[in-house]
């Protein structure tokens, strides 16, 4: 999917999905974050607008960056797989429904590890089985086993997993909206 198509796709979100995220999901995720926080793959900037702790975003899509800036959000561009950020600059990073779109996440995870200070929080949200299968742009399905194996190889230890919107794992097979949110701490 090209950048223009993806920008337009994100703008088609349902009102229910937006309200669910704004009033239920985002406040819960925000609770676990520390200031300053970085939203990697911030999309339309919805989390940046709502979060009390996360005010910086990164994107690769120029259409999304322009949209966010028009909405007075602080969003910078990821270029050549590098973040325009100094080492140890953030106390939290959130990567919400981004990882499953990337075939080879090694450089992304190295950059996240680099910009996070020690004892920082890293939250990764990935769709459940039904949500994963509903999007042709998804490249890798992540379950507990492979996400822990991948992320813990980058100097992170697991803290908690949130199954949203209801903490019943079997719902990942039936609800598109179901996501797993993995919370890690940088060692």
N, C-alpha and C positions, 0 to 999 in steps of 0.2 A: 504494500500500500504506500503510495507516495505521500509526501508531507501535507499537501493540500487536501487530499482525500481523508487523511487521518484527522486533520484539524476539523473538517466538516463532520466526520464520524463522531468525534467527541462532543460536538455541539448538539447531537441528536439524543443525548441522555434523557431519560424520562424524568418527569417531575417527581415521581415517587423515589427514584434513585437519588436524585439531588437532595430531597428532604431527608431520606434515610442517612445519607452521608453527613449532611449539615448538622442534624439534630441528634443523631445517635452514634454513628461510627466515628466521625472526626473528634468529638469531645473525648471519647474513650481513648483513641490513639494519642491525642494531645496530652492526656494525663501522664502517659509514660515517657514523654519526651522531656529533654532539658534544653534550656537556652544556651547559646544560640543553636538553632536547628536549620538544617538544609533539606529541602524537598527535591530529590533527584528524579527527573522525569515528571515535572509538576503539571504537565498538561495544560488545562485551562486555568490553573491556579486556584481551584476551589479550596484546596486545603490551606493554601497561603492566606486566603481571605478569611477563613474561619479560625485558624489556629492562633492561640495566644503566645505560642513559643516559637513557631516556625514562620520566618518572614523572608527567607532567601530561597530561591528556586533555581534549578538548572534544567535545560531542555536542549534537544538537538534540532527541533522543528522550528524553523524561522517563523512560520505562521502562528504557532503557539506563543513564541517569545513576543512577537509583535502584539498579539491579543492581550497577553498578560501586562505588558508595558502600558498599553492603552487603558488598562484597568488599575494603573498605579501600583503594580506589583514589581518587586525587585527580582528579576529573572535574567540570568546570564546564559550564554551559549556554551555547550560542550563542543569543543572542536578537536578533531584528531584524537578522540577518546580521552582527552585531558580536560580536567576541571580548571577553570581560571581562579583557583583558590590556593592559598598557602597551606602548608602542612599544619596539622593539629589545630585547625581554625574553628571546628564545630564540636559541640557537646552532644549532638544528635543528628542522625540522618534518617529520613524516611524514604523508602523505595516502594511505592504503592502501585501494584499491578503494572510493573515495568519489567521485572526480571524474566518473566515467561515469554517476552517478546524478543529476547536476545539469544542468538544461537551460541555465542561464545562470550560469557560474562566476565572472563578473567580480568581484562583491563578495567572494566567498570568497578569490580569489587576491589581491585588494587587502589583505584582512585578514592573510593569511599574509605578504605582503611587508612589511606594517607591523610585525608582531610579531617578525620576524627581524632580528637585528643584521647589519651588513655582514660579508661573508665567511662567512655561515652556510650550512648545508646544507639543501636541500629535496628530499625523496624522494617521488616520486609513483608509486604502483603502480596499473596498470590491466590489466583482463583482455585476453587475446588474443581473436581472432575467435570461437572456439567458446564461451568463457566469457561473452563479451559477449552472444551470441545466446541463451544459456541462461537469462537473467534478464529477465523482462518489465519490471522497474523500471529497466533501463539506458536512458539517454536519448541519449548521444553515444558513438560508438566513436572511440577515440584510437589512431592509429598514430604512427610516429616523426615523420612530417612535420607533422601537425597539433598534436601535443603540443609539439614544439619551437617552432613558430610561436606558439602560445598562451603558453607559459610564458616564453619569451625576451622577450616584449613587456612583462613585469613586472619587469624588471631582474634577470634570472637568466641565467647562462650554463651551458651543458651541460657536465657532467663525465664522465658514464658512463651506460651503459644495461646493466642486468642482465636477461637473459631466463631466467625461472625456471619450472620446476625444472631444465631443461636448456637450455643456450644455443644452441638450434636454432630459429630464428624460424618455420620452416614448421610446427612443432608447435602453434602458436597456432590452427591450423585443425582440430586433432584432439583436443586436451586441454582440458577445462574448467578445470583447475587452472593452466594456463599463464598467466603474467602478465609484463608488461614493467615493470621498475622503473627509472625515470628519476631520475638524481641530478644536481641543479643546485646551483650556488653563487650566493648573492646578490651582486650587483655593488656 
